Amino acid sequence: MYDRASDQATNLGKSNLPPIQSFTTPAIFSPGIVVASGVGVSGTADNSTDNPLTDEVEGNDDLEYYGPLNFGSQAQTQTIDFDTGSADLWVPVNCTNCGNHEQFQASSSSTYQKTDQHFEVTYGIGQVSGTLASDTVSIGPFNVTNQYFGAVDSVSANFAQSPNDGLAGLAFSTISNSHQPTFFENLISQGFVQAPLFSVYLTRGQIQGSEICFGCIDVSKTSEDTVRWIPVVSQTYWTVAMEGVSVDGSRVSTQGLNGIIDTGTSFLYVPKDKADAIYALIPGSAPALDYGDGYYYYPCDSQAQISFVFNEQEFALDPRDFNLGLSYHDPSTCIGAIIGSGPDGIAIIGDSFLKSYVSVYDYSHNARVGFVKSITE
């Protein structure tokens, strides 16, 4: 998630994951009130489970997508933010400042094991801390045993106020603070998925309907037949080379920039000089300093066509997702979703971009990310 952007530049050079080779039966996790068909990469999945994934909608914006994950021998349900921009799993346990969040009742689980290892993750807007623990963590019929996670007993204020109870990091465990495999890596190694990939479909402005499929691509959520693949440059975050941003056919070069594909970030973040160059190609744009450094106004009636260039392939940004809403000072101007913030050499590609695509995160082929146009309206 973007909140960890300050850590991202230092983590890009960490070592690769060892290969995971145990793939047996496809598993599918298809959250959403609308039931997914569950089509895997090699046919229809024999087993599937349908669970709701909720979109936190505020005004024009889709802020966060979260859904259920079950913990312990009693399969207690926790509401989890599924985040490709981090790699640690945590839930509140005996938390003193977690507000009204549902807490995992560890004492009720016969399989819960607490370690003596401190657990802490620091994000850009706060942190969580507690103790490293392990237990069974499940989705539908698939029970991952000995899954390590943070049993968090203290959170900063922003987490206490968020709609999700905890967070599941789906980046590579090479960057995890716990130094343990992620939930998805354990789904692979324990034989629940045949294809070592997961895919994410995000709705636009709808509380229900989004989904994440473990071990499959749900073709009922795609409007094209072909996945366009981009190699991952470092098995840390889901990081791809980003060559440029195109505005009405004029390209701002971003050679040397790495884009982190991050479902846990709402908007789009690029270095300040790149944001300046992008908005310079949109007539009528200006810094929106009253919103904060790095934000920009642009004319709401602008028809600018913006695309991101990965692996020399252009991927369009939907104009609706570029528009974060009307500005306070002038009803003819809107706030743009591309924000000039973050470390040099890093761009964070969040949900404003991902809502237009089913994004696929594949551990095979030395790791790659794929995009296929979605049916999102």
C-alpha positions in Angstrom: 0.0 0.0 0.0 1.1 3.6 -0.7 1.5 4.2 3.0 4.7 2.3 2.8 6.1 4.2 -0.1 9.0 5.6 1.9 10.2 2.0 2.4 9.7 0.9 -1.2 12.9 2.3 -2.8 15.1 0.4 -0.3 13.3 -2.9 -0.7 13.5 -3.2 -4.5 16.8 -4.9 -4.4 16.0 -7.8 -2.0 16.6 -11.4 -3.1 14.1 -13.4 -5.1 11.7 -15.9 -3.6 12.7 -19.6 -3.9 10.6 -21.4 -6.4 7.4 -23.0 -5.2 6.6 -26.2 -7.1 3.6 -27.8 -5.4 0.5 -27.0 -7.5 -2.5 -29.4 -7.4 -6.1 -28.4 -7.4 -7.3 -24.9 -8.5 -8.8 -22.8 -5.8 -11.0 -19.8 -6.3 -11.9 -17.0 -3.9 -14.6 -15.0 -5.7 -16.0 -12.4 -3.3 -19.1 -10.4 -4.2 -22.8 -10.5 -3.9 -22.7 -11.2 -7.7 -21.5 -14.8 -7.9 -18.6 -15.3 -10.2 -18.4 -18.2 -12.6 -14.9 -19.2 -11.4 -13.2 -20.0 -14.6 -9.5 -21.0 -14.0 -6.6 -20.7 -16.4 -7.0 -24.3 -17.5 -10.8 -24.8 -17.2 -13.5 -24.5 -14.7 -12.4 -24.8 -11.0 -13.8 -27.8 -9.3 -14.0 -26.0 -6.0 -15.0 -22.4 -5.4 -16.2 -20.1 -2.6 -18.1 -16.9 -3.0 -17.5 -14.2 -0.4 -18.4 -10.4 -0.3 -15.7 -7.9 -1.1 -16.8 -4.4 -0.1 -15.9 -1.1 -1.8 -15.7 1.8 0.5 -17.2 4.6 -1.6 -16.9 8.2 -0.7 -18.3 10.7 -3.1 -16.5 10.2 -6.5 -13.9 7.9 -5.0 -13.5 4.2 -4.3 -11.2 4.3 -1.3 -10.6 0.7 -0.2 -11.7 -2.8 -1.1 -12.0 -5.4 1.7 -13.5 -8.8 2.4 -13.6 -11.8 4.8 -10.9 -14.1 5.9 -11.4 -16.8 8.5 -9.0 -17.3 11.5 -8.6 -20.2 13.9 -10.2 -23.5 14.6 -13.6 -21.8 15.0 -13.1 -20.0 11.6 -13.8 -16.6 13.1 -14.4 -14.1 10.2 -12.3 -11.0 10.1 -12.7 -8.2 7.5 -9.5 -7.8 5.6 -7.9 -5.3 3.2 -6.3 -7.4 0.5 -3.2 -5.4 -0.4 -0.7 -6.2 -3.2 1.5 -3.3 -2.0 2.6 -5.0 1.3 3.4 -8.5 2.5 2.3 -8.9 6.1 -0.9 -10.4 7.5 -2.3 -9.0 10.7 -5.5 -8.9 12.7 -6.4 -7.3 16.1 -6.0 -9.5 19.2 -6.7 -8.0 22.6 -6.2 -4.6 21.0 -6.7 -1.7 23.4 -7.3 1.0 20.9 -8.9 -0.7 17.9 -12.3 1.0 18.3 -15.3 -1.0 17.3 -13.3 -3.5 15.1 -14.1 -7.2 15.4 -11.1 -8.8 17.2 -9.9 -12.3 16.7 -10.6 -14.3 19.9 -7.4 -16.2 20.0 -8.2 -18.0 23.3 -11.2 -19.7 21.5 -8.9 -21.3 18.9 -7.3 -24.7 19.7 -4.7 -24.2 17.0 -3.5 -20.7 17.9 0.2 -20.5 18.7 1.8 -17.3 20.0 5.5 -16.7 19.6 7.8 -14.5 21.6 8.7 -12.5 18.5 7.6 -8.8 18.3 5.6 -7.8 15.3 5.5 -4.3 13.9 4.7 -2.7 10.6 5.2 1.0 10.0 3.2 2.7 7.3 3.4 6.2 6.0 0.3 7.2 8.0 0.8 5.1 11.1 1.7 1.7 12.4 0.5 -1.5 14.0 2.3 -3.6 16.6 1.9 -6.7 18.6 3.2 -10.3 18.6 3.8 -12.8 15.8 1.5 -15.7 16.0 0.3 -18.6 13.9 -3.0 -20.4 13.3 -5.2 -21.9 10.6 -6.4 -19.2 8.2 -9.1 -20.2 5.7 -11.2 -19.2 2.7 -14.2 -21.4 2.1 -13.0 -25.0 2.2 -9.3 -24.2 1.9 -7.6 -24.2 5.3 -4.0 -22.9 5.4 -2.3 -24.4 8.4 0.5 -22.7 10.4 -0.1 -19.4 8.8 1.9 -16.7 10.5 0.4 -13.3 11.2 0.6 -10.3 13.5 -1.6 -10.6 16.6 -1.9 -6.8 16.8 -2.7 -5.2 20.2 -2.0 -1.6 19.2 -2.8 0.5 16.1 -2.5 4.1 15.1 -5.6 6.2 14.9 -6.1 5.9 11.1 -6.3 2.1 11.4 -8.8 2.3 14.3 -11.1 4.4 12.0 -10.8 2.3 8.9 -13.6 -0.1 7.9 -11.4 -3.2 7.8 -10.3 -5.2 10.9 -6.9 -6.3 9.5 -4.8 -6.5 6.4 -3.5 -9.3 4.1 -0.3 -8.4 2.2 -0.1 -10.1 -1.2 3.3 -8.8 -2.3 6.3 -11.2 -2.1 7.4 -12.4 1.4 10.9 -11.1 0.6 9.7 -7.8 2.0 7.6 -9.1 4.9 8.4 -7.8 8.4 7.5 -11.2 9.8 10.0 -13.0 7.4 7.3 -15.6 6.9 5.4 -16.7 3.7 2.3 -14.7 2.7 -1.2 -16.2 2.8 -1.1 -16.7 -1.0 2.3 -18.3 -1.0 1.0 -20.8 1.5 -2.1 -21.5 -0.7 0.5 -22.5 -3.3 2.9 -24.5 -1.2 0.1 -26.3 0.6 -1.4 -27.4 -2.7 -4.7 -25.4 -2.9 -4.0 -23.7 -6.2 -2.8 -25.3 -9.4 -2.0 -22.0 -11.1 0.4 -19.9 -9.1 -1.5 -16.7 -9.7 -4.4 -14.6 -8.4 -6.5 -11.9 -10.1 -8.4 -8.9 -8.9 -11.5 -7.3 -10.3 -12.6 -3.9 -8.8 -15.9 -2.3 -9.3 -16.5 1.5 -9.8 -18.8 3.2 -7.3 -20.5 0.0 -6.3 -20.4 -1.3 -2.7 -20.6 -4.9 -3.8 -19.4 -6.8 -6.8 -15.6 -6.7 -6.6 -13.7 -10.0 -6.3 -10.3 -11.6 -5.9 -9.7 -15.0 -7.4 -6.9 -17.2 -6.0 -5.6 -19.6 -8.7 -7.7 -18.3 -11.5 -8.8 -15.5 -13.8 -12.6 -15.0 -13.8 -13.3 -14.5 -17.5 -16.9 -13.4 -16.8 -15.3 -10.2 -15.5 -13.2 -9.5 -18.6 -14.2 -7.8 -21.9 -11.2 -9.0 -23.9 -9.7 -12.4 -24.7 -6.0 -11.7 -24.1 -4.0 -10.9 -21.0 -1.2 -8.4 -21.7 1.8 -9.4 -19.6 4.5 -7.3 -18.1 7.6 -8.9 -16.4 8.2 -8.1 -12.8 11.6 -6.4 -12.3 12.0 -7.4 -8.7 10.2 -10.1 -6.7 9.6 -7.8 -3.8 6.6 -5.7 -4.7 4.7 -6.3 -7.9 7.0 -3.9 -9.6 7.2 -3.3 -13.4 9.2 -1.0 -15.6 7.3 2.2 -16.5 8.5 3.9 -19.6 6.1 6.8 -19.7 2.7 8.5 -19.3 0.9 9.6 -22.5 -1.4 12.6 -22.6 -3.3 13.0 -25.9 -0.5 11.3 -27.7 2.4 13.3 -26.1 4.5 11.2 -23.9 6.2 12.2 -20.6 9.2 9.9 -20.4 9.5 8.0 -17.1 12.5 5.9 -18.1 14.1 4.4 -15.0 10.9 4.6 -13.1 9.4 1.5 -11.5 5.7 1.2 -11.1 4.4 -0.7 -8.1 1.0 -2.3 -8.8 -0.9 -1.7 -5.6 -4.5 -2.7 -4.8 -4.2 -1.1 -1.4 -3.7 2.4 -2.7 -6.6 4.4 -3.9 -5.0 6.8 -6.3 -1.8 7.3 -8.5 1.5 8.6 -7.2 4.5 9.6 -9.3 7.5 11.8 -8.5 6.7 15.5 -8.3 8.7 16.4 -11.5 6.8 13.8 -13.5 3.4 15.0 -12.2 4.4 18.6 -13.2 5.2 17.4 -16.7 1.9 15.4 -17.0 -0.3 18.3 -15.9 1.6 20.7 -18.2 0.0 18.7 -21.1 -3.5 19.3 -19.7 -4.5 22.9 -20.5 -5.9 24.8 -17.5 -4.2 22.6 -14.9 -2.6 24.2 -11.8 -1.3 23.1 -8.4 -4.0 22.6 -5.8 -2.0 23.7 -2.9 -5.0 23.9 -0.6 -5.3 20.2 -0.9 -1.7 19.5 -0.2 1.6 19.5 -2.0 1.5 17.3 -5.2 -2.3 17.8 -5.9 -3.5 19.5 -9.1 -6.6 21.1 -10.4 -7.7 20.6 -14.0 -10.8 21.7 -16.0 -13.7 19.2 -15.3 -14.6 19.4 -19.0 -11.2 18.3 -20.1 -11.2 15.4 -22.6 -7.5 14.5 -22.1 -6.7 10.9 -22.9 -4.2 9.6 -20.4 -2.4 6.3 -20.7 0.4 4.5 -18.7 3.2 2.8 -20.7 4.5 -0.5 -19.2 6.8 -2.7 -21.2 6.1 -0.5 -24.3 2.4 -1.2 -24.1 -0.1 1.6 -23.5 -2.9 1.1 -20.9 -5.6 3.8 -20.8 -6.8 5.5 -17.6 -10.5 5.9 -17.6 -11.4 9.7 -17.4 -13.9 9.0 -14.6 -11.1 7.5 -12.5 -8.8 10.5 -13.2 -11.5 12.8 -11.7 -11.5 12.8 -7.8 -14.3 15.3 -7.7 -15.0 19.0 -7.8 -12.5 21.4 -6.2 -13.7 23.6 -3.3 -12.7 26.9 -4.8 -14.1 26.6 -8.4 -16.9 24.3 -9.6 -15.4 24.2 -13.1 -12.2 22.6 -11.9 -11.7 19.0 -10.5 -8.9 17.3 -8.6 -6.7 14.9 -10.6 -6.0 11.4 -9.4 -2.3 11.6 -10.4 -0.5 13.0 -7.4 3.1 14.2 -7.3 4.4 12.5 -4.2 6.7 9.8 -3.2 10.4 8.8 -3.7 12.3 9.3 -6.9 12.3 6.2 -9.1 9.0 4.9 -7.8 5.4 5.2 -9.0 2.5 3.7 -7.1 -0.2 2.5 -9.5 -3.4 2.2 -7.4 -7.1 1.6 -7.8 -7.8 4.7 -10.1 -5.9 2.7 -12.8 -6.8 -0.9 -11.7 -10.6 -0.4 -11.9 -10.4 -0.5 -15.7 -8.7 -3.9 -15.7 -8.7 -7.4 -14.3 -5.2 -7.4 -12.9 -3.3 -10.7 -12.7 -0.4 -11.5 -10.4 1.5 -14.5 -11.6 4.4 -16.2 -9.8 5.4 -18.2 -12.9 7.6 -17.0 -15.8 9.9 -15.4 -13.2 6.9 -13.4 -12.0 4.8 -11.1 -14.1 1.7 -8.8 -13.9 -1.0 -9.0 -16.5 -3.9 -6.7 -17.4 -7.0 -7.5 -19.4 -9.8 -5.0 -19.9 -12.6 -5.5 -17.4 -16.4 -5.2 -17.7 -16.5 -2.4 -15.0 -19.0 0.2 -16.1 
